């Protein structure tokens, strides 16, 4: 067995591309090897800012020979009277075998002729020469470039190739930039600490050779080094640091030989909101802030006037590196302080006139116009939630100010501080805490897994903002399609649902959509028709329900279908899902719990058997009480009366369960009915549901329809898959 090494050396690559390329190769390279019947013992993919590399262990010198079965023409066309026809002879010639090697075998489509061929394996080094080029050119990413006169596209110019099969160079040729790069055993060391070529004697020694040249090729090793260095550097300053995942991943792919360098800035800047200081450090400078440590060594809310940068330079020059980074952040923090002081000289409301000059969307007008629409939606939400006068006043004030900080100097310079600075400026200007908090919270959640607003005022404003965006953008016909969602409408809809679930808000989303759509169509009559717009939004939210319940709440797909319905084909269930969003999640989770504790199976068997036959009748889904729909005088067997009386007893239980969302009570009652239903179908006094007498048949179908309807209070059992 042999080890193969490929290294693609480049100019400095973007950190995001390095991470993406490693992930792509980790998937694609094993797949391409498997397609060639190669199963190595290990495939390790590495990357730094100047190289991508893969080390493949346990490769044979040659592929194993393999047998391949080839299907030919139908037997009746291949042989006539036991003799081969031209079709058989031509097929044999094409496959390189004698006609006597052909065999006739049955298939689902009749008898066909087949031939088994032995395909000799190729030399693995020869195969790899072709695969290497596909691995390099098959990488995907943003902002690829061409250089020189070449046609190859890559994020940065490729400068060298290392391709080793054990201890020998595997010839690989890459045309790039108008020149041809030939593979060799010469890599390059760290640009500062070990400039110049590095000879890799064997593929297996690659990591050690590069480490001797001050290059850690394994991102996981760099991660461990960086983590340990951050901890030690923060402790040396008497504090601790945090490791924002995005920042840490970026830094890992920005360095080849990481060193932690501690810098400082003027403590006077700590008087600014910490969000400004940390944003400058993390988002703009890729620094790690240092916090004062709590007794348990967790970070407190107090920043220290120090930062940590992960350097890729010479560790012996840390003092100069620290001083240079300190000067940079000092200037950035001085800008931040200037913006903050200037913004604080006037109340937040003073920024409102400027919102008239900021366009939200060309056809929808200014941000100020959007704020007015948000206010109307927020008013409807407040009414549905029956909020008190004081809270409604806070909601409207928060709506009025929620976008004001967008035209502040600070947010213009640091857009990621929107909402955060709005809260700060609101408090400085004397606004109530509830209003200030809502200004910050209304941007939550910012993505999957993010926190939702915790205050009632923040929840209302956040919902109103997103609903206005969804209705307005949909109303212009700018619906998301495939992976294209430039207005982040899926994220907005997910936010609406998660805010309702997280805040346990008893809202009728269907009603809110209808009213908001009505307002939009009145204000923009030349855009999408009201019925069409509402239908699009309803369908969109039903899709979001399905996605969130399956992916975030881990509910089985069939159970989700049972509670969400499928829109036009089941409008009643869709109406219920949209009007009772909290209940929707409760029912889905409860069905999942029934499946876990094995109570769903007997319940399914009882309800679904009734559901299948009830489809032959015409009883509406909203009927629960048997007395208007079942005629006892039509009963012919005691099992019918027993079924009827069980349903009569179940009515108050089902209605109470639906009113209180106490579905345990409903299931207890339905499981108690199960033996009666079993006797109805299979007992000694069982009945034929589809009786020749129309009146008897309808009576029995109504009994089954009523049982189905009691089950539908929990969900559509016809959508559930038996397990």
Phi, psi and omega in degrees: 000146184235167178243135180246138177237134169232128173233129176253110182266137187221173162290170186304121181272150173298141182301322182295325179290320180301312180299316181292320181294320178300314180297319180295314180294325179298333178267311190287321184295311176300324179295316181291327176291318179298325179295338177259018180060038177245128181233084182293161179284335180201143173230115181245126181246131182229166177196148173224179178299342185242009183194151166240140183216150173224134177243120184244119184254152173078039178263138177281165177290327180224152170296152172287145173298146180226152179259132182234132179261126182246130180271136180249206182286168177302148183300323183292337176271340184272333182226136174234120181056037177080000181252142180292139177269172175304330179296317179291317181297317180294321179296316180297317179299317181298324182272355177075033180229166174282156179299329180295343180279351181284145179230146178261129181223145178285147173224169177302340181255015180111186181276137178227162174265146181227159172220138175262127181242139174263120182255114182293144180288152177265164173293131184296319177304322179295320178297318184296328180301321177283323182294322183304314182296322179291327178295318183289309185284345181275355179292143181241153179175185182265152170054054172287158184224161169244151180221156183061222180255010185277167179256346181296136178250131180204157182299328177216158180302137175273131186248333180205160176229135170244125177222110183236133170254096188068246181254007181243150181287131175266118184295119175225136184237130181232122177272120185210135176061026180083002177231167181252126176261123177262140178294153182209187174254011183262116173259190178231140178276190179300136187299327182258313188279336181209065181293146179111174186286156176232127180271124176261111186285322179220151179303319183296338184265009187304308183301315182294321179298318181287325178296323177295339177258023176064041175230119173264104187282338183273116179301328179294323177292318177297322178301313180297318180296316181296316181300312180297321181293321178296316179300311182296318182294318179294318179297324179297336178262008179076025182219193177224162178233166175254162182235076177306124187305317182296318180295315183296318180296320179295315182296321179305323184264011175258349187230155174250333180222085190287139175223132178277127179238128181262128175240172183225163175217169184298122179302342179299333180290345178291348177288340176288161172305136184299333180299325179293311183298314182290327177295317177300315182294307190281306188283327187257328185246352183060041176257158175256119179292157175245130181248153171295138185273140169287168179304330180270014178070017171272157181291137172273185177274359185265119177281147170259155184281047181221162176212163177239130172243142177266111186267149173251014183262201184280119179301335180290347182249031183300322183299315179292322178296316179298317181296317180296315178294326178296320179295321181296311184288330177300317180293319180293321179291327177296320175300314181299318180294322178298313180298317182296313181297319180294318181294325184284353181286350179222154179293159182301324182297338180293342179279347189301317180303331181291337180294337177295339183265355182258124182277127173280307175206141189310314184274346184259353176092203189276171174295326178298320177295322177297318179301320179294321177294320178302320181300320180293318179293318180298324179297319179293320178297317179300320179293318178299321181279355179055049179287150179290167183301317183296317181292321178298322177296318178295321179300312183293326177291320178295320176300313183302323187260356192296334181252004187297325184289351179298334181257012174282159180295323183295310183289330175299321180278323182235081185301333181293352180266008179300140182085311178296312179287328176303318178296315181299313183292327178296317180293319178300324181277002175088015177288154178300150180304320181298321179291314181298316180297319181296325179300318178285318186290336188292349174274354181270149352282147181272348179185184181299133178082356180283158179292151175258162178303141183258342181259152180299316181297316179297321179296316182296314182294319179298317179295315183297319179299312182291320180296321177297316180299313182299310182295317184293312182290318174300320182298334177276358181084012182267064183280145175293146180218132181057230178271358182273119179209067188297335180263011178052045183288327176296317179296321179296315180293319176301321178298317178302311183295315182292328176294317179297313179294313183294324181268000182050052184265121181279082183243144173266095184294324179299317179295317179300317179297315181299316182291320181292321176298319178300316178298315182299312183294332176287322181279332183231071186293342182273000181264203187300144179295150187300312183297319180294317181297314181296321179296318178299315183292320178298314179298320180297316180290324176299322176295320179295320176304311182299314182296313183293319180295321181284311189275321184265326182256001173057044177266136179301144188301321183290328177290325175297315178300327182294331182257334182275327186078183181230049169064243187299325182287340182216067187297327182296316180292323177295318177301316181295318179300317183285326183277337182230072187292324177293315180298324179304310181293321178301314183293319180297314180295323181292319176299320178296321178294324177296322178292321180294320183265015172066019175270347182290326184298307179295326178294317179300313183298322180289308186289319187288329176296319177292322183297317182298316181284326181297338178296342177283346179260192184228023181289132180293154184290340185269005180274126178239325184278121183288341190298320178284345192244350182236132180255105182302332181293347178272354182294140177242346180225150177301331181295331177293315180295319179299319178299312181300312183294325176296321178292320178300317179293331184281337185306305181297328179295316180294316181296320178292320179298319180292319182293321185263358187055037179258080188282347172298320179295320179295312183294322178302316180293318182292323177293328178292331179284338188309313180299324179296318179295320178299319177295322179302319182273318195235356184285181179298332180248038180293165183236158172268109184301313184274060181296146178300331180285118183302321182293316179295317180299314180297321179300315182289322176296325178293321175302313180293322178297322178294318177297317176304316183293323175297321177294325181291345172299330175270317181175170180278101183292342176293341179270350184276139179263129180292136180240000000 
